[in-house]
Amino acid sequence: MDLIAKVTQGTALVVDLPSQYGPSPLLLAPIFHVTALSILSFTIVMSLLSSFSLMLIYITMQRLVTNPVVLLLGFSAFNNDHLATMF
């Protein structure tokens, strides 16, 4: 959140080096200009982005897998792995 706070305040990420986290602070800065940057707004935006990505993965798996049991087991295994690597 520190890099996003710096970009939101108008400072550069890193002066002579590329950011090690990619351009995500630059992409998220306009969102936080509209909503005031706080821990709550940061948490809400990140949870919405995470939920949106999981929804897109589920929709893709639903189109590829015809068996609903395999779909449920596959998505829950993916979701469990996704949550385990976050913490």
Secondary structure as GFF3:
##gff-version 3
##sequence-region A 1 87
A	DSSP	alpha_helix	2	8	.	.	.	ID=ss1
A	DSSP	alpha_helix	24	34	.	.	.	ID=ss2
A	DSSP	alpha_helix	39	64	.	.	.	ID=ss3
A	DSSP	alpha_helix	68	86	.	.	.	ID=ss4
###
